[in-house]
Amino acid sequence: MNKEYMHIILADDDEDDRLFFTDAFEELKINTKVKTYNDGAELMDYLNSEDSILPEILFLDLNMPKKNGIECLHEIKSNPRFGNIAIAIYSTSSSEEHIEETFVNGANIYIKKPNDFNTLKKVLSDVVTINWQYQTSGLNKDNFLLRM
């Protein structure tokens, strides 16, 4: 892990959500480098390239064109090269089915997209300051859904 900054990726097809996400990180006083991708296929192309810088945390929207978040999650979890990436599902959906499916398939946390900018900043700050090594060793459903 690079000690100068935390590398973060967001894959989300909604342009406004990508903009709010990057703006929130710019306002937070946390050393991060944020990359965004428009869809799951673009994300996986990047992650699978030999010269990619793997993120510490990947925020993954579920409903994207070309390759959805569940497909990306399966692909990431099946590749040992991506074993150290913490995966935060970042979705407008709060359906029990989606929460259960992403939990069972190995995501680390589930975040329902906040409706306002200040809540978004708080959520992102909370997520990036989690000790993921500790968090992922005892993963359980009680701490999977981030409630705000």
Beta strands, then each sheet from edge to edge (+ up, - down):
strand 1: 6-11
strand 2: 32-37
strand 3: 57-60
strand 4: 86-91
strand 5: 109-112
strand 6: 145-146
sheet 1: 2+ 1+ 3+ 4+ 5+ 6+
end
